Amino acid sequence: MKVRLKYFASIRERIGAPGETVDTTATTAGGLRDELIARGGAHAEALARGKAVRLALDQVMAGEDAALAEGCELAFFPPVTGG
């Protein structure tokens, strides 16, 4: 299925793009994150399992167990704090 990805803040800087569309066999947000990590390089560094990464599915905060659907949008961003 095709899924639109968006990257924000330091993740966007590391990957070097604001987003992309991918064709995936993953059924969950976490599964897609694992596929991206498996690419290696910048994706592996930015989305590594040891890093705090927040997810939003179709602009709603989501967990890694969130189910993906054809044409959905999955956003990755680091946690932010106010001050």
mmCIF file of the N, C-alpha and C atoms, coordinates in Angstrom:
data_MODEL
# 
_entry.id   MODEL 
# 
loop_
_atom_site.group_PDB 
_atom_site.id 
_atom_site.type_symbol 
_atom_site.label_atom_id 
_atom_site.label_alt_id 
_atom_site.label_comp_id 
_atom_site.label_asym_id 
_atom_site.label_entity_id 
_atom_site.label_seq_id 
_atom_site.pdbx_PDB_ins_code 
_atom_site.Cartn_x 
_atom_site.Cartn_y 
_atom_site.Cartn_z 
_atom_site.occupancy 
_atom_site.B_iso_or_equiv 
_atom_site.pdbx_formal_charge 
_atom_site.auth_seq_id 
_atom_site.auth_comp_id 
_atom_site.auth_asym_id 
_atom_site.auth_atom_id 
_atom_site.pdbx_PDB_model_num 
ATOM 1   N N  . MET A 1 1  ? 0.831  -1.176 0.000  1.00 0.00 ? 1  MET A N  1 
ATOM 2   C CA . MET A 1 1  ? 0.000  0.000  0.000  1.00 0.00 ? 1  MET A CA 1 
ATOM 3   C C  . MET A 1 1  ? 0.875  1.239  0.000  1.00 0.00 ? 1  MET A C  1 
ATOM 4   N N  . LYS A 1 2  ? 0.367  2.311  -0.516 1.00 0.00 ? 2  LYS A N  1 
ATOM 5   C CA . LYS A 1 2  ? 1.103  3.576  -0.545 1.00 0.00 ? 2  LYS A CA 1 
ATOM 6   C C  . LYS A 1 2  ? 0.752  4.388  0.695  1.00 0.00 ? 2  LYS A C  1 
ATOM 7   N N  . VAL A 1 3  ? 1.797  4.926  1.338  1.00 0.00 ? 3  VAL A N  1 
ATOM 8   C CA . VAL A 1 3  ? 1.650  5.740  2.532  1.00 0.00 ? 3  VAL A CA 1 
ATOM 9   C C  . VAL A 1 3  ? 2.503  7.002  2.348  1.00 0.00 ? 3  VAL A C  1 
ATOM 10  N N  . ARG A 1 4  ? 1.928  8.148  2.686  1.00 0.00 ? 4  ARG A N  1 
ATOM 11  C CA . ARG A 1 4  ? 2.666  9.411  2.622  1.00 0.00 ? 4  ARG A CA 1 
ATOM 12  C C  . ARG A 1 4  ? 3.361  9.625  3.961  1.00 0.00 ? 4  ARG A C  1 
ATOM 13  N N  . LEU A 1 5  ? 4.639  9.945  3.902  1.00 0.00 ? 5  LEU A N  1 
ATOM 14  C CA . LEU A 1 5  ? 5.421  10.190 5.103  1.00 0.00 ? 5  LEU A CA 1 
ATOM 15  C C  . LEU A 1 5  ? 5.804  11.652 5.184  1.00 0.00 ? 5  LEU A C  1 
ATOM 16  N N  . LYS A 1 6  ? 5.810  12.179 6.398  1.00 0.00 ? 6  LYS A N  1 
ATOM 17  C CA . LYS A 1 6  ? 6.288  13.533 6.645  1.00 0.00 ? 6  LYS A CA 1 
ATOM 18  C C  . LYS A 1 6  ? 7.306  13.456 7.772  1.00 0.00 ? 6  LYS A C  1 
ATOM 19  N N  . TYR A 1 7  ? 8.368  14.240 7.625  1.00 0.00 ? 7  TYR A N  1 
ATOM 20  C CA . TYR A 1 7  ? 9.427  14.296 8.623  1.00 0.00 ? 7  TYR A CA 1 
ATOM 21  C C  . TYR A 1 7  ? 9.547  15.734 9.130  1.00 0.00 ? 7  TYR A C  1 
ATOM 22  N N  . PHE A 1 8  ? 9.727  15.887 10.448 1.00 0.00 ? 8  PHE A N  1 
ATOM 23  C CA . PHE A 1 8  ? 9.789  17.213 11.035 1.00 0.00 ? 8  PHE A CA 1 
ATOM 24  C C  . PHE A 1 8  ? 11.036 17.395 11.889 1.00 0.00 ? 8  PHE A C  1 
ATOM 25  N N  . ALA A 1 9  ? 11.439 18.656 12.031 1.00 0.00 ? 9  ALA A N  1 
ATOM 26  C CA . ALA A 1 9  ? 12.518 19.109 12.908 1.00 0.00 ? 9  ALA A CA 1 
ATOM 27  C C  . ALA A 1 9  ? 13.811 18.335 12.645 1.00 0.00 ? 9  ALA A C  1 
ATOM 28  N N  . SER A 1 10 ? 14.443 17.809 13.691 1.00 0.00 ? 10 SER A N  1 
ATOM 29  C CA . SER A 1 10 ? 15.749 17.158 13.534 1.00 0.00 ? 10 SER A CA 1 
ATOM 30  C C  . SER A 1 10 ? 15.671 15.905 12.664 1.00 0.00 ? 10 SER A C  1 
ATOM 31  N N  . ILE A 1 11 ? 14.524 15.243 12.635 1.00 0.00 ? 11 ILE A N  1 
ATOM 32  C CA . ILE A 1 11 ? 14.375 14.061 11.764 1.00 0.00 ? 11 ILE A CA 1 
ATOM 33  C C  . ILE A 1 11 ? 14.423 14.495 10.304 1.00 0.00 ? 11 ILE A C  1 
ATOM 34  N N  . ARG A 1 12 ? 13.733 15.567 10.000 1.00 0.00 ? 12 ARG A N  1 
ATOM 35  C CA . ARG A 1 12 ? 13.755 16.114 8.633  1.00 0.00 ? 12 ARG A CA 1 
ATOM 36  C C  . ARG A 1 12 ? 15.169 16.519 8.236  1.00 0.00 ? 12 ARG A C  1 
ATOM 37  N N  . GLU A 1 13 ? 15.869 17.169 9.154  1.00 0.00 ? 13 GLU A N  1 
ATOM 38  C CA . GLU A 1 13 ? 17.243 17.588 8.862  1.00 0.00 ? 13 GLU A CA 1 
ATOM 39  C C  . GLU A 1 13 ? 18.149 16.390 8.604  1.00 0.00 ? 13 GLU A C  1 
ATOM 40  N N  . ARG A 1 14 ? 18.014 15.355 9.414  1.00 0.00 ? 14 ARG A N  1 
ATOM 41  C CA . ARG A 1 14 ? 18.870 14.169 9.285  1.00 0.00 ? 14 ARG A CA 1 
ATOM 42  C C  . ARG A 1 14 ? 18.600 13.443 7.965  1.00 0.00 ? 14 ARG A C  1 
ATOM 43  N N  . ILE A 1 15 ? 17.312 13.259 7.635  1.00 0.00 ? 15 ILE A N  1 
ATOM 44  C CA . ILE A 1 15 ? 16.949 12.532 6.416  1.00 0.00 ? 15 ILE A CA 1 
ATOM 45  C C  . ILE A 1 15 ? 17.186 13.385 5.176  1.00 0.00 ? 15 ILE A C  1 
ATOM 46  N N  . GLY A 1 16 ? 17.065 14.695 5.321  1.00 0.00 ? 16 GLY A N  1 
ATOM 47  C CA . GLY A 1 16 ? 17.332 15.599 4.210  1.00 0.00 ? 16 GLY A CA 1 
ATOM 48  C C  . GLY A 1 16 ? 16.160 15.808 3.278  1.00 0.00 ? 16 GLY A C  1 
ATOM 49  N N  . ALA A 1 17 ? 14.951 15.530 3.766  1.00 0.00 ? 17 ALA A N  1 
ATOM 50  C CA . ALA A 1 17 ? 13.752 15.714 2.946  1.00 0.00 ? 17 ALA A CA 1 
ATOM 51  C C  . ALA A 1 17 ? 12.557 15.947 3.867  1.00 0.00 ? 17 ALA A C  1 
ATOM 52  N N  . PRO A 1 18 ? 11.574 16.704 3.393  1.00 0.00 ? 18 PRO A N  1 
ATOM 53  C CA . PRO A 1 18 ? 10.388 16.939 4.217  1.00 0.00 ? 18 PRO A CA 1 
ATOM 54  C C  . PRO A 1 18 ? 9.429  15.751 4.251  1.00 0.00 ? 18 PRO A C  1 
ATOM 55  N N  . GLY A 1 19 ? 9.592  14.848 3.313  1.00 0.00 ? 19 GLY A N  1 
ATOM 56  C CA . GLY A 1 19 ? 8.714  13.680 3.282  1.00 0.00 ? 19 GLY A CA 1 
ATOM 57  C C  . GLY A 1 19 ? 8.896  12.887 2.007  1.00 0.00 ? 19 GLY A C  1 
ATOM 58  N N  . GLU A 1 20 ? 8.093  11.854 1.878  1.00 0.00 ? 20 GLU A N  1 
ATOM 59  C CA . GLU A 1 20 ? 8.130  10.989 0.700  1.00 0.00 ? 20 GLU A CA 1 
ATOM 60  C C  . GLU A 1 20 ? 6.894  10.104 0.704  1.00 0.00 ? 20 GLU A C  1 
ATOM 61  N N  . THR A 1 21 ? 6.647  9.471  -0.393 1.00 0.00 ? 21 THR A N  1 
ATOM 62  C CA . THR A 1 21 ? 5.594  8.467  -0.479 1.00 0.00 ? 21 THR A CA 1 
ATOM 63  C C  . THR A 1 21 ? 6.273  7.123  -0.656 1.00 0.00 ? 21 THR A C  1 
ATOM 64  N N  . VAL A 1 22 ? 5.863  6.148  0.150  1.00 0.00 ? 22 VAL A N  1 
ATOM 65  C CA . VAL A 1 22 ? 6.474  4.825  0.086  1.00 0.00 ? 22 VAL A CA 1 
ATOM 66  C C  . VAL A 1 22 ? 5.418  3.768  -0.201 1.00 0.00 ? 22 VAL A C  1 
ATOM 67  N N  . ASP A 1 23 ? 5.859  2.697  -0.789 1.00 0.00 ? 23 ASP A N  1 
ATOM 68  C CA . ASP A 1 23 ? 5.021  1.519  -0.997 1.00 0.00 ? 23 ASP A CA 1 
ATOM 69  C C  . ASP A 1 23 ? 5.465  0.524  0.061  1.00 0.00 ? 23 ASP A C  1 
ATOM 70  N N  . THR A 1 24 ? 4.565  0.128  0.953  1.00 0.00 ? 24 THR A N  1 
ATOM 71  C CA . THR A 1 24 ? 4.948  -0.694 2.093  1.00 0.00 ? 24 THR A CA 1 
ATOM 72  C C  . THR A 1 24 ? 4.071  -1.929 2.241  1.00 0.00 ? 24 THR A C  1 
ATOM 73  N N  . THR A 1 25 ? 4.632  -2.932 2.882  1.00 0.00 ? 25 THR A N  1 
ATOM 74  C CA . THR A 1 25 ? 3.853  -4.115 3.254  1.00 0.00 ? 25 THR A CA 1 
ATOM 75  C C  . THR A 1 25 ? 3.514  -4.074 4.742  1.00 0.00 ? 25 THR A C  1 
ATOM 76  N N  . ALA A 1 26 ? 4.023  -3.058 5.445  1.00 0.00 ? 26 ALA A N  1 
ATOM 77  C CA . ALA A 1 26 ? 3.756  -2.925 6.876  1.00 0.00 ? 26 ALA A CA 1 
ATOM 78  C C  . ALA A 1 26 ? 2.269  -2.659 7.110  1.00 0.00 ? 26 ALA A C  1 
ATOM 79  N N  . THR A 1 27 ? 1.771  -3.166 8.212  1.00 0.00 ? 27 THR A N  1 
ATOM 80  C CA . THR A 1 27 ? 0.366  -2.947 8.566  1.00 0.00 ? 27 THR A CA 1 
ATOM 81  C C  . THR A 1 27 ? 0.215  -1.983 9.731  1.00 0.00 ? 27 THR A C  1 
ATOM 82  N N  . THR A 1 28 ? 1.333  -1.682 10.421 1.00 0.00 ? 28 THR A N  1 
ATOM 83  C CA . THR A 1 28 ? 1.288  -0.761 11.555 1.00 0.00 ? 28 THR A CA 1 
ATOM 84  C C  . THR A 1 28 ? 2.359  0.321  11.391 1.00 0.00 ? 28 THR A C  1 
ATOM 85  N N  . ALA A 1 29 ? 2.182  1.392  12.151 1.00 0.00 ? 29 ALA A N  1 
ATOM 86  C CA . ALA A 1 29 ? 3.150  2.485  12.119 1.00 0.00 ? 29 ALA A CA 1 
ATOM 87  C C  . ALA A 1 29 ? 4.531  1.995  12.555 1.00 0.00 ? 29 ALA A C  1 
ATOM 88  N N  . GLY A 1 30 ? 4.576  1.167  13.579 1.00 0.00 ? 30 GLY A N  1 
ATOM 89  C CA . GLY A 1 30 ? 5.855  0.622  14.044 1.00 0.00 ? 30 GLY A CA 1 
ATOM 90  C C  . GLY A 1 30 ? 6.516  -0.268 13.007 1.00 0.00 ? 30 GLY A C  1 
ATOM 91  N N  . GLY A 1 31 ? 5.716  -1.035 12.297 1.00 0.00 ? 31 GLY A N  1 
ATOM 92  C CA . GLY A 1 31 ? 6.254  -1.879 11.234 1.00 0.00 ? 31 GLY A CA 1 
ATOM 93  C C  . GLY A 1 31 ? 6.867  -1.061 10.120 1.00 0.00 ? 31 GLY A C  1 
ATOM 94  N N  . LEU A 1 32 ? 6.228  0.049  9.793  1.00 0.00 ? 32 LEU A N  1 
ATOM 95  C CA . LEU A 1 32 ? 6.770  0.930  8.754  1.00 0.00 ? 32 LEU A CA 1 
ATOM 96  C C  . LEU A 1 32 ? 8.043  1.607  9.253  1.00 0.00 ? 32 LEU A C  1 
ATOM 97  N N  . ARG A 1 33 ? 8.060  1.994  10.515 1.00 0.00 ? 33 ARG A N  1 
ATOM 98  C CA . ARG A 1 33 ? 9.290  2.566  11.084 1.00 0.00 ? 33 ARG A CA 1 
ATOM 99  C C  . ARG A 1 33 ? 10.425 1.557  10.953 1.00 0.00 ? 33 ARG A C  1 
ATOM 100 N N  . ASP A 1 34 ? 10.165 0.288  11.246 1.00 0.00 ? 34 ASP A N  1 
ATOM 101 C CA . ASP A 1 34 ? 11.192 -0.741 11.116 1.00 0.00 ? 34 ASP A CA 1 
ATOM 102 C C  . ASP A 1 34 ? 11.669 -0.884 9.670  1.00 0.00 ? 34 ASP A C  1 
ATOM 103 N N  . GLU A 1 35 ? 10.751 -0.801 8.709  1.00 0.00 ? 35 GLU A N  1 
ATOM 104 C CA . GLU A 1 35 ? 11.144 -0.859 7.293  1.00 0.00 ? 35 GLU A CA 1 
ATOM 105 C C  . GLU A 1 35 ? 12.071 0.294  6.946  1.00 0.00 ? 35 GLU A C  1 
ATOM 106 N N  . LEU A 1 36 ? 11.759 1.479  7.457  1.00 0.00 ? 36 LEU A N  1 
ATOM 107 C CA . LEU A 1 36 ? 12.589 2.647  7.168  1.00 0.00 ? 36 LEU A CA 1 
ATOM 108 C C  . LEU A 1 36 ? 13.965 2.506  7.818  1.00 0.00 ? 36 LEU A C  1 
ATOM 109 N N  . ILE A 1 37 ? 14.011 2.003  9.044  1.00 0.00 ? 37 ILE A N  1 
ATOM 110 C CA . ILE A 1 37 ? 15.284 1.776  9.731  1.00 0.00 ? 37 ILE A CA 1 
ATOM 111 C C  . ILE A 1 37 ? 16.140 0.781  8.934  1.00 0.00 ? 37 ILE A C  1 
ATOM 112 N N  . ALA A 1 38 ? 15.496 -0.237 8.375  1.00 0.00 ? 38 ALA A N  1 
ATOM 113 C CA . ALA A 1 38 ? 16.208 -1.271 7.615  1.00 0.00 ? 38 ALA A CA 1 
ATOM 114 C C  . ALA A 1 38 ? 16.856 -0.716 6.342  1.00 0.00 ? 38 ALA A C  1 
ATOM 115 N N  . ARG A 1 39 ? 16.415 0.447  5.874  1.00 0.00 ? 39 ARG A N  1 
ATOM 116 C CA . ARG A 1 39 ? 17.056 1.079  4.716  1.00 0.00 ? 39 ARG A CA 1 
ATOM 117 C C  . ARG A 1 39 ? 18.501 1.426  5.023  1.00 0.00 ? 39 ARG A C  1 
ATOM 118 N N  . GLY A 1 40 ? 18.793 1.650  6.306  1.00 0.00 ? 40 GLY A N  1 
ATOM 119 C CA . GLY A 1 40 ? 20.129 2.071  6.702  1.00 0.00 ? 40 GLY A CA 1 
ATOM 120 C C  . GLY A 1 40 ? 20.306 3.564  6.501  1.00 0.00 ? 40 GLY A C  1 
ATOM 121 N N  . GLY A 1 41 ? 21.522 4.010  6.608  1.00 0.00 ? 41 GLY A N  1 
ATOM 122 C CA . GLY A 1 41 ? 21.859 5.405  6.375  1.00 0.00 ? 41 GLY A CA 1 
ATOM 123 C C  . GLY A 1 41 ? 21.110 6.384  7.260  1.00 0.00 ? 41 GLY A C  1 
ATOM 124 N N  . ALA A 1 42 ? 20.694 7.494  6.661  1.00 0.00 ? 42 ALA A N  1 
ATOM 125 C CA . ALA A 1 42 ? 20.041 8.571  7.402  1.00 0.00 ? 42 ALA A CA 1 
ATOM 126 C C  . ALA A 1 42 ? 18.735 8.125  8.051  1.00 0.00 ? 42 ALA A C  1 
ATOM 127 N N  . HIS A 1 43 ? 17.975 7.267  7.365  1.00 0.00 ? 43 HIS A N  1 
ATOM 128 C CA . HIS A 1 43 ? 16.718 6.790  7.957  1.00 0.00 ? 43 HIS A CA 1 
ATOM 129 C C  . HIS A 1 43 ? 16.993 5.992  9.235  1.00 0.00 ? 43 HIS A C  1 
ATOM 130 N N  . ALA A 1 44 ? 17.989 5.134  9.195  1.00 0.00 ? 44 ALA A N  1 
ATOM 131 C CA . ALA A 1 44 ? 18.329 4.322  10.368 1.00 0.00 ? 44 ALA A CA 1 
ATOM 132 C C  . ALA A 1 44 ? 18.789 5.208  11.525 1.00 0.00 ? 44 ALA A C  1 
ATOM 133 N N  . GLU A 1 45 ? 19.567 6.236  11.219 1.00 0.00 ? 45 GLU A N  1 
ATOM 134 C CA . GLU A 1 45 ? 20.047 7.136  12.261 1.00 0.00 ? 45 GLU A CA 1 
ATOM 135 C C  . GLU A 1 45 ? 18.921 7.962  12.859 1.00 0.00 ? 45 GLU A C  1 
ATOM 136 N N  . ALA A 1 46 ? 18.073 8.508  12.025 1.00 0.00 ? 46 ALA A N  1 
ATOM 137 C CA . ALA A 1 46 ? 17.015 9.406  12.494 1.00 0.00 ? 46 ALA A CA 1 
ATOM 138 C C  . ALA A 1 46 ? 15.903 8.683  13.240 1.00 0.00 ? 46 ALA A C  1 
ATOM 139 N N  . LEU A 1 47 ? 15.603 7.454  12.843 1.00 0.00 ? 47 LEU A N  1 
ATOM 140 C CA . LEU A 1 47 ? 14.446 6.736  13.398 1.00 0.00 ? 47 LEU A CA 1 
ATOM 141 C C  . LEU A 1 47 ? 14.838 5.554  14.283 1.00 0.00 ? 47 LEU A C  1 
ATOM 142 N N  . ALA A 1 48 ? 16.101 5.449  14.644 1.00 0.00 ? 48 ALA A N  1 
ATOM 143 C CA . ALA A 1 48 ? 16.605 4.324  15.432 1.00 0.00 ? 48 ALA A CA 1 
ATOM 144 C C  . ALA A 1 48 ? 15.744 4.061  16.663 1.00 0.00 ? 48 ALA A C  1 
ATOM 145 N N  . ARG A 1 49 ? 15.652 2.803  17.039 1.00 0.00 ? 49 ARG A N  1 
ATOM 146 C CA . ARG A 1 49 ? 14.818 2.384  18.173 1.00 0.00 ? 49 ARG A CA 1 
ATOM 147 C C  . ARG A 1 49 ? 15.225 3.036  19.483 1.00 0.00 ? 49 ARG A C  1 
ATOM 148 N N  . GLY A 1 50 ? 16.452 3.426  19.654 1.00 0.00 ? 50 GLY A N  1 
ATOM 149 C CA . GLY A 1 50 ? 16.873 4.067  20.898 1.00 0.00 ? 50 GLY A CA 1 
ATOM 150 C C  . GLY A 1 50 ? 16.500 5.534  20.991 1.00 0.00 ? 50 GLY A C  1 
ATOM 151 N N  . LYS A 1 51 ? 16.018 6.095  19.899 1.00 0.00 ? 51 LYS A N  1 
ATOM 152 C CA . LYS A 1 51 ? 15.684 7.517  19.860 1.00 0.00 ? 51 LYS A CA 1 
ATOM 153 C C  . LYS A 1 51 ? 14.206 7.732  20.154 1.00 0.00 ? 51 LYS A C  1 
ATOM 154 N N  . ALA A 1 52 ? 13.933 8.823  20.852 1.00 0.00 ? 52 ALA A N  1 
ATOM 155 C CA . ALA A 1 52 ? 12.539 9.193  21.115 1.00 0.00 ? 52 ALA A CA 1 
ATOM 156 C C  . ALA A 1 52 ? 11.959 9.790  19.837 1.00 0.00 ? 52 ALA A C  1 
ATOM 157 N N  . VAL A 1 53 ? 10.943 9.138  19.306 1.00 0.00 ? 53 VAL A N  1 
ATOM 158 C CA . VAL A 1 53 ? 10.282 9.596  18.081 1.00 0.00 ? 53 VAL A CA 1 
ATOM 159 C C  . VAL A 1 53 ? 8.786  9.559  18.319 1.00 0.00 ? 53 VAL A C  1 
ATOM 160 N N  . ARG A 1 54 ? 8.119  10.649 18.003 1.00 0.00 ? 54 ARG A N  1 
ATOM 161 C CA . ARG A 1 54 ? 6.660  10.705 18.123 1.00 0.00 ? 54 ARG A CA 1 
ATOM 162 C C  . ARG A 1 54 ? 6.063  10.451 16.748 1.00 0.00 ? 54 ARG A C  1 
ATOM 163 N N  . LEU A 1 55 ? 4.836  9.916  16.725 1.00 0.00 ? 55 LEU A N  1 
ATOM 164 C CA . LEU A 1 55 ? 4.149  9.592  15.478 1.00 0.00 ? 55 LEU A CA 1 
ATOM 165 C C  . LEU A 1 55 ? 2.774  10.240 15.447 1.00 0.00 ? 55 LEU A C  1 
ATOM 166 N N  . ALA A 1 56 ? 2.364  10.640 14.273 1.00 0.00 ? 56 ALA A N  1 
ATOM 167 C CA . ALA A 1 56 ? 0.996  11.115 14.062 1.00 0.00 ? 56 ALA A CA 1 
ATOM 168 C C  . ALA A 1 56 ? 0.471  10.428 12.806 1.00 0.00 ? 56 ALA A C  1 
ATOM 169 N N  . LEU A 1 57 ? -0.686 9.824  12.925 1.00 0.00 ? 57 LEU A N  1 
ATOM 170 C CA . LEU A 1 57 ? -1.322 9.158  11.793 1.00 0.00 ? 57 LEU A CA 1 
ATOM 171 C C  . LEU A 1 57 ? -2.510 9.995  11.381 1.00 0.00 ? 57 LEU A C  1 
ATOM 172 N N  . ASP A 1 58 ? -2.478 10.484 10.148 1.00 0.00 ? 58 ASP A N  1 
ATOM 173 C CA . ASP A 1 58 ? -3.518 11.381 9.640  1.00 0.00 ? 58 ASP A CA 1 
ATOM 174 C C  . ASP A 1 58 ? -3.767 12.534 10.606 1.00 0.00 ? 58 ASP A C  1 
ATOM 175 N N  . GLN A 1 59 ? -2.674 13.123 11.066 1.00 0.00 ? 59 GLN A N  1 
ATOM 176 C CA . GLN A 1 59 ? -2.643 14.315 11.916 1.00 0.00 ? 59 GLN A CA 1 
ATOM 177 C C  . GLN A 1 59 ? -3.207 14.108 13.317 1.00 0.00 ? 59 GLN A C  1 
ATOM 178 N N  . VAL A 1 60 ? -3.226 12.868 13.791 1.00 0.00 ? 60 VAL A N  1 
ATOM 179 C CA . VAL A 1 60 ? -3.650 12.548 15.157 1.00 0.00 ? 60 VAL A CA 1 
ATOM 180 C C  . VAL A 1 60 ? -2.523 11.741 15.799 1.00 0.00 ? 60 VAL A C  1 
ATOM 181 N N  . MET A 1 61 ? -2.116 12.134 16.998 1.00 0.00 ? 61 MET A N  1 
ATOM 182 C CA . MET A 1 61 ? -1.063 11.406 17.698 1.00 0.00 ? 61 MET A CA 1 
ATOM 183 C C  . MET A 1 61 ? -1.417 9.922  17.732 1.00 0.00 ? 61 MET A C  1 
ATOM 184 N N  . ALA A 1 62 ? -0.406 9.081  17.505 1.00 0.00 ? 62 ALA A N  1 
ATOM 185 C CA . ALA A 1 62 ? -0.650 7.644  17.416 1.00 0.00 ? 62 ALA A CA 1 
ATOM 186 C C  . ALA A 1 62 ? 0.515  6.877  18.019 1.00 0.00 ? 62 ALA A C  1 
ATOM 187 N N  . GLY A 1 63 ? 0.240  5.647  18.389 1.00 0.00 ? 63 GLY A N  1 
ATOM 188 C CA . GLY A 1 63 ? 1.273  4.747  18.874 1.00 0.00 ? 63 GLY A CA 1 
ATOM 189 C C  . GLY A 1 63 ? 1.791  3.890  17.737 1.00 0.00 ? 63 GLY A C  1 
ATOM 190 N N  . GLU A 1 64 ? 2.804  3.124  18.027 1.00 0.00 ? 64 GLU A N  1 
ATOM 191 C CA . GLU A 1 64 ? 3.397  2.270  17.004 1.00 0.00 ? 64 GLU A CA 1 
ATOM 192 C C  . GLU A 1 64 ? 2.468  1.159  16.549 1.00 0.00 ? 64 GLU A C  1 
ATOM 193 N N  . ASP A 1 65 ? 1.449  0.867  17.333 1.00 0.00 ? 65 ASP A N  1 
ATOM 194 C CA . ASP A 1 65 ? 0.498  -0.183 16.963 1.00 0.00 ? 65 ASP A CA 1 
ATOM 195 C C  . ASP A 1 65 ? -0.646 0.328  16.090 1.00 0.00 ? 65 ASP A C  1 
ATOM 196 N N  . ALA A 1 66 ? -0.625 1.604  15.730 1.00 0.00 ? 66 ALA A N  1 
ATOM 197 C CA . ALA A 1 66 ? -1.681 2.185  14.893 1.00 0.00 ? 66 ALA A CA 1 
ATOM 198 C C  . ALA A 1 66 ? -1.696 1.513  13.519 1.00 0.00 ? 66 ALA A C  1 
ATOM 199 N N  . ALA A 1 67 ? -2.882 1.149  13.068 1.00 0.00 ? 67 ALA A N  1 
ATOM 200 C CA . ALA A 1 67 ? -3.037 0.463  11.778 1.00 0.00 ? 67 ALA A CA 1 
ATOM 201 C C  . ALA A 1 67 ? -2.937 1.447  10.620 1.00 0.00 ? 67 ALA A C  1 
ATOM 202 N N  . LEU A 1 68 ? -2.180 1.067  9.615  1.00 0.00 ? 68 LEU A N  1 
ATOM 203 C CA . LEU A 1 68 ? -2.041 1.873  8.406  1.00 0.00 ? 68 LEU A CA 1 
ATOM 204 C C  . LEU A 1 68 ? -3.134 1.520  7.409  1.00 0.00 ? 68 LEU A C  1 
ATOM 205 N N  . ALA A 1 69 ? -3.501 2.488  6.581  1.00 0.00 ? 69 ALA A N  1 
ATOM 206 C CA . ALA A 1 69 ? -4.473 2.278  5.514  1.00 0.00 ? 69 ALA A CA 1 
ATOM 207 C C  . ALA A 1 69 ? -3.938 2.916  4.240  1.00 0.00 ? 69 ALA A C  1 
ATOM 208 N N  . GLU A 1 70 ? -4.377 2.412  3.113  1.00 0.00 ? 70 GLU A N  1 
ATOM 209 C CA . GLU A 1 70 ? -3.961 2.952  1.815  1.00 0.00 ? 70 GLU A CA 1 
ATOM 210 C C  . GLU A 1 70 ? -4.145 4.466  1.789  1.00 0.00 ? 70 GLU A C  1 
ATOM 211 N N  . GLY A 1 71 ? -3.064 5.179  1.421  1.00 0.00 ? 71 GLY A N  1 
ATOM 212 C CA . GLY A 1 71 ? -3.136 6.625  1.258  1.00 0.00 ? 71 GLY A CA 1 
ATOM 213 C C  . GLY A 1 71 ? -3.053 7.426  2.547  1.00 0.00 ? 71 GLY A C  1 
ATOM 214 N N  . CYS A 1 72 ? -2.826 6.781  3.674  1.00 0.00 ? 72 CYS A N  1 
ATOM 215 C CA . CYS A 1 72 ? -2.749 7.521  4.936  1.00 0.00 ? 72 CYS A CA 1 
ATOM 216 C C  . CYS A 1 72 ? -1.459 8.345  4.986  1.00 0.00 ? 72 CYS A C  1 
ATOM 217 N N  . GLU A 1 73 ? -1.399 9.231  5.969  1.00 0.00 ? 73 GLU A N  1 
ATOM 218 C CA . GLU A 1 73 ? -0.221 10.067 6.184  1.00 0.00 ? 73 GLU A CA 1 
ATOM 219 C C  . GLU A 1 73 ? 0.359  9.748  7.552  1.00 0.00 ? 73 GLU A C  1 
ATOM 220 N N  . LEU A 1 74 ? 1.637  9.413  7.587  1.00 0.00 ? 74 LEU A N  1 
ATOM 221 C CA . LEU A 1 74 ? 2.320  9.116  8.838  1.00 0.00 ? 74 LEU A CA 1 
ATOM 222 C C  . LEU A 1 74 ? 3.443  10.132 9.011  1.00 0.00 ? 74 LEU A C  1 
ATOM 223 N N  . ALA A 1 75 ? 3.402  10.853 10.126 1.00 0.00 ? 75 ALA A N  1 
ATOM 224 C CA . ALA A 1 75 ? 4.404  11.878 10.400 1.00 0.00 ? 75 ALA A CA 1 
ATOM 225 C C  . ALA A 1 75 ? 5.312  11.413 11.538 1.00 0.00 ? 75 ALA A C  1 
ATOM 226 N N  . PHE A 1 76 ? 6.594  11.713 11.411 1.00 0.00 ? 76 PHE A N  1 
ATOM 227 C CA . PHE A 1 76 ? 7.595  11.396 12.421 1.00 0.00 ? 76 PHE A CA 1 
ATOM 228 C C  . PHE A 1 76 ? 8.194  12.702 12.908 1.00 0.00 ? 76 PHE A C  1 
ATOM 229 N N  . PHE A 1 77 ? 8.281  12.878 14.229 1.00 0.00 ? 77 PHE A N  1 
ATOM 230 C CA . PHE A 1 77 ? 8.902  14.073 14.776 1.00 0.00 ? 77 PHE A CA 1 
ATOM 231 C C  . PHE A 1 77 ? 9.453  13.790 16.163 1.00 0.00 ? 77 PHE A C  1 
ATOM 232 N N  . PRO A 1 78 ? 10.482 14.546 16.561 1.00 0.00 ? 78 PRO A N  1 
ATOM 233 C CA . PRO A 1 78 ? 11.033 14.360 17.895 1.00 0.00 ? 78 PRO A CA 1 
ATOM 234 C C  . PRO A 1 78 ? 10.099 14.994 18.918 1.00 0.00 ? 78 PRO A C  1 
ATOM 235 N N  . PRO A 1 79 ? 10.160 14.524 20.164 1.00 0.00 ? 79 PRO A N  1 
ATOM 236 C CA . PRO A 1 79 ? 9.357  15.180 21.200 1.00 0.00 ? 79 PRO A CA 1 
ATOM 237 C C  . PRO A 1 79 ? 9.803  16.629 21.347 1.00 0.00 ? 79 PRO A C  1 
ATOM 238 N N  . VAL A 1 80 ? 8.900  17.503 21.653 1.00 0.00 ? 80 VAL A N  1 
ATOM 239 C CA . VAL A 1 80 ? 9.220  18.911 21.826 1.00 0.00 ? 80 VAL A CA 1 
ATOM 240 C C  . VAL A 1 80 ? 8.812  19.349 23.227 1.00 0.00 ? 80 VAL A C  1 
ATOM 241 N N  . THR A 1 81 ? 9.524  20.327 23.737 1.00 0.00 ? 81 THR A N  1 
ATOM 242 C CA . THR A 1 81 ? 9.173  20.884 25.033 1.00 0.00 ? 81 THR A CA 1 
ATOM 243 C C  . THR A 1 81 ? 9.044  22.383 24.904 1.00 0.00 ? 81 THR A C  1 
ATOM 244 N N  . GLY A 1 82 ? 8.214  22.934 25.712 1.00 0.00 ? 82 GLY A N  1 
ATOM 245 C CA . GLY A 1 82 ? 8.037  24.391 25.715 1.00 0.00 ? 82 GLY A CA 1 
ATOM 246 C C  . GLY A 1 82 ? 8.862  25.006 26.816 1.00 0.00 ? 82 GLY A C  1 
ATOM 247 N N  . GLY A 1 83 ? 8.957  26.302 26.785 1.00 0.00 ? 83 GLY A N  1 
ATOM 248 C CA . GLY A 1 83 ? 9.759  26.921 27.823 1.00 0.00 ? 83 GLY A CA 1 
ATOM 249 C C  . GLY A 1 83 ? 9.369  28.328 28.083 1.00 0.00 ? 83 GLY A C  1 
# 
